[in-house]
Amino acid sequence: MVDENPKVRRADEVHLRVSGQKVTPQLDQGKVVKEDETSVTYEVPMHPEGNGEANAILDKFELTARINKESHQFERATIRQRASLRVKLIAKVSDTVLEFEFSTPDPALSLGADESLPPTVTFRFFSESSCYAQRIGCALNSGM
């Protein structure tokens, strides 16, 4: 059974933690960067609370969110590094991408009369760094 009125999260319910500091994506201030027949992609500003390391690095990253026009649900959220950053003067992180892809299983694949499969999230992570001029790459792909 498909929920005709899916729960819509308030902007203040969604947040991240960056170096232990709460960071709130300002969903209501998103700017349209791409649109097609089925979805809209927004660039979403991020606001750190209080003082901490997140304040210094957030301007080096961008958050985009693709929303399905029909269901008003997230399809994909991506955090992409825009500029290099140094870590403790020994490492330079030059490229990082965190990607979350959201999907809802086909209702025809339900478990029973009142049960359906839960939504799934696929998480992908890629980062490239150099430490004392040695390149280091890391990738992770996980379905949840």
Contacts in CASP RR format, 6 or more apart in sequence:
PFRMAT RR
TARGET T0000
AUTHOR 0000-0000-0000
METHOD contacts of the structure
MODEL  1
MVDENPKVRRADEVHLRVSGQKVTPQLDQGKVVKEDETSVTYEVPMHPEG
NGEANAILDKFELTARINKESHQFERATIRQRASLRVKLIAKVSDTVLEF
EFSTPDPALSLGADESLPPTVTFRFFSESSCYAQRIGCALNSGM
1 107 0 8 1.000
1 110 0 8 1.000
1 114 0 8 1.000
1 116 0 8 1.000
2 107 0 8 1.000
2 116 0 8 1.000
6 71 0 8 1.000
6 72 0 8 1.000
6 73 0 8 1.000
8 72 0 8 1.000
11 24 0 8 1.000
11 25 0 8 1.000
11 26 0 8 1.000
11 27 0 8 1.000
11 28 0 8 1.000
12 24 0 8 1.000
14 24 0 8 1.000
14 25 0 8 1.000
14 27 0 8 1.000
15 22 0 8 1.000
15 23 0 8 1.000
15 24 0 8 1.000
15 25 0 8 1.000
16 22 0 8 1.000
16 23 0 8 1.000
16 24 0 8 1.000
16 25 0 8 1.000
16 46 0 8 1.000
17 23 0 8 1.000
18 48 0 8 1.000
18 53 0 8 1.000
18 54 0 8 1.000
18 57 0 8 1.000
18 58 0 8 1.000
19 52 0 8 1.000
19 53 0 8 1.000
19 54 0 8 1.000
19 57 0 8 1.000
20 54 0 8 1.000
21 48 0 8 1.000
21 49 0 8 1.000
21 50 0 8 1.000
21 52 0 8 1.000
21 53 0 8 1.000
21 54 0 8 1.000
21 55 0 8 1.000
22 48 0 8 1.000
22 49 0 8 1.000
23 46 0 8 1.000
23 47 0 8 1.000
23 48 0 8 1.000
23 49 0 8 1.000
23 54 0 8 1.000
23 58 0 8 1.000
24 46 0 8 1.000
24 47 0 8 1.000
24 49 0 8 1.000
25 44 0 8 1.000
25 45 0 8 1.000
25 46 0 8 1.000
25 47 0 8 1.000
25 63 0 8 1.000
25 65 0 8 1.000
26 44 0 8 1.000
26 45 0 8 1.000
26 46 0 8 1.000
26 47 0 8 1.000
27 42 0 8 1.000
27 44 0 8 1.000
27 65 0 8 1.000
29 44 0 8 1.000
29 45 0 8 1.000
30 42 0 8 1.000
30 43 0 8 1.000
30 44 0 8 1.000
30 45 0 8 1.000
31 42 0 8 1.000
31 43 0 8 1.000
32 40 0 8 1.000
32 41 0 8 1.000
32 42 0 8 1.000
33 41 0 8 1.000
33 42 0 8 1.000
33 43 0 8 1.000
33 64 0 8 1.000
34 40 0 8 1.000
34 41 0 8 1.000
34 66 0 8 1.000
35 41 0 8 1.000
37 69 0 8 1.000
38 68 0 8 1.000
38 69 0 8 1.000
38 70 0 8 1.000
39 66 0 8 1.000
39 67 0 8 1.000
39 68 0 8 1.000
39 69 0 8 1.000
39 75 0 8 1.000
40 66 0 8 1.000
40 67 0 8 1.000
40 69 0 8 1.000
41 64 0 8 1.000
41 65 0 8 1.000
41 66 0 8 1.000
41 67 0 8 1.000
42 64 0 8 1.000
42 65 0 8 1.000
42 66 0 8 1.000
42 67 0 8 1.000
43 62 0 8 1.000
43 63 0 8 1.000
43 64 0 8 1.000
44 63 0 8 1.000
44 64 0 8 1.000
44 65 0 8 1.000
45 63 0 8 1.000
46 58 0 8 1.000
46 61 0 8 1.000
46 63 0 8 1.000
48 54 0 8 1.000
48 55 0 8 1.000
48 58 0 8 1.000
57 85 0 8 1.000
59 83 0 8 1.000
60 81 0 8 1.000
60 82 0 8 1.000
60 83 0 8 1.000
60 84 0 8 1.000
60 85 0 8 1.000
61 79 0 8 1.000
61 80 0 8 1.000
61 81 0 8 1.000
61 82 0 8 1.000
61 96 0 8 1.000
62 79 0 8 1.000
62 80 0 8 1.000
62 82 0 8 1.000
63 77 0 8 1.000
63 78 0 8 1.000
63 79 0 8 1.000
64 77 0 8 1.000
64 78 0 8 1.000
64 80 0 8 1.000
65 74 0 8 1.000
65 76 0 8 1.000
65 77 0 8 1.000
65 78 0 8 1.000
66 74 0 8 1.000
66 75 0 8 1.000
66 76 0 8 1.000
66 77 0 8 1.000
67 73 0 8 1.000
67 74 0 8 1.000
67 75 0 8 1.000
68 74 0 8 1.000
68 75 0 8 1.000
71 104 0 8 1.000
73 102 0 8 1.000
73 104 0 8 1.000
74 100 0 8 1.000
74 102 0 8 1.000
75 101 0 8 1.000
75 102 0 8 1.000
75 103 0 8 1.000
76 99 0 8 1.000
76 100 0 8 1.000
76 101 0 8 1.000
76 102 0 8 1.000
77 99 0 8 1.000
77 100 0 8 1.000
77 102 0 8 1.000
78 97 0 8 1.000
78 98 0 8 1.000
78 99 0 8 1.000
78 100 0 8 1.000
79 96 0 8 1.000
79 97 0 8 1.000
79 98 0 8 1.000
79 99 0 8 1.000
80 96 0 8 1.000
80 97 0 8 1.000
80 98 0 8 1.000
81 93 0 8 1.000
81 94 0 8 1.000
81 95 0 8 1.000
81 96 0 8 1.000
81 97 0 8 1.000
84 92 0 8 1.000
84 93 0 8 1.000
84 94 0 8 1.000
85 92 0 8 1.000
85 93 0 8 1.000
86 92 0 8 1.000
86 93 0 8 1.000
87 93 0 8 1.000
87 129 0 8 1.000
90 131 0 8 1.000
90 132 0 8 1.000
91 129 0 8 1.000
91 130 0 8 1.000
91 131 0 8 1.000
92 129 0 8 1.000
92 130 0 8 1.000
92 131 0 8 1.000
93 127 0 8 1.000
93 128 0 8 1.000
93 129 0 8 1.000
94 128 0 8 1.000
94 129 0 8 1.000
94 130 0 8 1.000
95 126 0 8 1.000
95 127 0 8 1.000
95 128 0 8 1.000
96 125 0 8 1.000
96 126 0 8 1.000
96 127 0 8 1.000
96 128 0 8 1.000
97 124 0 8 1.000
97 125 0 8 1.000
97 126 0 8 1.000
97 127 0 8 1.000
98 123 0 8 1.000
98 124 0 8 1.000
98 125 0 8 1.000
99 123 0 8 1.000
99 124 0 8 1.000
99 125 0 8 1.000
100 121 0 8 1.000
100 122 0 8 1.000
100 123 0 8 1.000
101 121 0 8 1.000
101 122 0 8 1.000
101 124 0 8 1.000
102 119 0 8 1.000
102 120 0 8 1.000
102 121 0 8 1.000
103 119 0 8 1.000
103 120 0 8 1.000
103 122 0 8 1.000
104 119 0 8 1.000
104 120 0 8 1.000
105 116 0 8 1.000
105 117 0 8 1.000
105 118 0 8 1.000
105 119 0 8 1.000
105 120 0 8 1.000
107 116 0 8 1.000
109 116 0 8 1.000
109 117 0 8 1.000
110 116 0 8 1.000
110 117 0 8 1.000
111 117 0 8 1.000
120 143 0 8 1.000
120 144 0 8 1.000
121 143 0 8 1.000
121 144 0 8 1.000
122 141 0 8 1.000
122 142 0 8 1.000
122 143 0 8 1.000
122 144 0 8 1.000
123 140 0 8 1.000
123 141 0 8 1.000
123 142 0 8 1.000
123 143 0 8 1.000
123 144 0 8 1.000
124 139 0 8 1.000
124 140 0 8 1.000
124 141 0 8 1.000
124 142 0 8 1.000
125 138 0 8 1.000
125 139 0 8 1.000
125 140 0 8 1.000
125 141 0 8 1.000
126 137 0 8 1.000
126 138 0 8 1.000
126 139 0 8 1.000
126 140 0 8 1.000
127 137 0 8 1.000
127 138 0 8 1.000
127 139 0 8 1.000
128 135 0 8 1.000
128 136 0 8 1.000
128 137 0 8 1.000
128 138 0 8 1.000
129 135 0 8 1.000
129 136 0 8 1.000
129 137 0 8 1.000
129 138 0 8 1.000
130 136 0 8 1.000
END
